[in-house]
Amino acid sequence: MGYSVVSQVKPEVKATPCQPSYIQPDIVALNSKLAAARQRWKSAGIQTYSYQIFRSAPPGPFLSAKITVTDSKVSRVEKAAYYPANIIIEEGKTIDDHFGDIEQDIAWVQTAPCPFLDVDYDCGL
């Protein structure tokens, strides 16, 4: 299972009117998708796995790393060869940890001015 999160709001930015084309994130749908993904993950009972994480925060670089989890604990982090040395990846994150991050992001967008949040779960990974 994989996920991607895109967020485009900085908390320190003063609230300004949203662009006319702005569409408010569907919080109910985001929470429903998160709950379903958590349930699928829990039902699968997977405790040892590897996953690839991809991060993009324009205008910054596109980053990736392979995370290996053994017995529900992160056991290895392999950064891509082009990963800049000055960028720190959030090491020590399991899929359950990422679910918690997404939950926090959903809570945050409810209070942020004109937020953008899109989360996709890929059950085929």
N, C-alpha and C positions, 0 to 999 in steps of 0.2 A: 504494500500500500504506500502511496506517495502523496504528497500534497505540495501545493505552492501557495504562497501568500504574497499578495501585492498590496502595498499600502502607500499612499501618496500624500499624507498630511503630516506636518510637523507640529507638535503640540504647542510650541512657542509662538506660532503664527497667530496674529490677532484674527478674531472672527470677522469675516467679510461675507457679503452675500454670495451665495453659490452661483455658478454660471447657470444660465437658463437651461442648458442641456444636462445639468447634473441630475443623476438618479440616486436617490438614497439607498444604501445597502439594505437588503431584506434581512433584518435581524432574525426573524422567525425562521426563515429558510436556512440561514447560516447556522443557527443553533441546532436545527433539525438534522442538517447534513453532518454536523460535528457529532451529535449523539449517535447517529446511524454508523458513522465511521468508527467511533469508539467501540460500539457494540460488535461490529464485524471483527475488529482487531482482538477484542477480548475473547470472542467466541472461537477465534482461530487458535488461541492458546500458544502463540509463537513466543519463545523466550530467547532463541538464538537466531540471529539474522544479520544481514548487511543491507544497507540502503545508501543511495546516492542523494545528496542534497544539493540543490541548485539555488543560488541566490542572485538576485539582480536588484540593484537599487540605483536607477539612473541618476546622475550620469556616470556612476561608478562602474567597475568591471563586472562581468558575469563570472560568478565563482562556483566551484563545485568541490565536493569532498565525498569520500566513501567512508561511512561509519559502520563499524562492526560491533554488534551487541552479542554478548555471550552470557547466558543465564540472567537475562534482564539487566545487565550492566554493560556500559560501553567499555569495550576492550581494545579498540583500535580506531584511530582517525587518520585517514590518508588524504592529504590535500592534493589537488591536481597540481601538476608540474608548474603551471603558469600562475598559481595562487600567490599573490603578492605577500611578501614576508611581513609587511606592516599591518595586514588585515588579520584579525583574530576570528577564527570560526568558533561558534558556540560548541565547544567540545563537551562531551559528557551528556548528550541528549539522546534519550531513547524515543521511540514513537510515542509512548505515553507522555513524555515530557513535552513533545511537540504539540500534542493535543491540548495540554495545559496552556501553552503559548498561544494557540489559536483561540482558546476560550478567553484569554486576557485581551487579545486583539479585538474580538467581538465586543467585549465590554467597553473597550476604549473607543471604538467607532461610534458608540451610542452617545458619547459626550463630546466628540471632536467636531469642529466645523467642517462641513463638506468632505467627509472622509470617503475614501475608496478602499474597499476590501473585497477581495475575491479569493475564494479557497476552493480548490479542486482536490478530490480524493481519487486516486487511481487504484482500484481494487485488483487490477491485473499485475501489479508490480510485486 
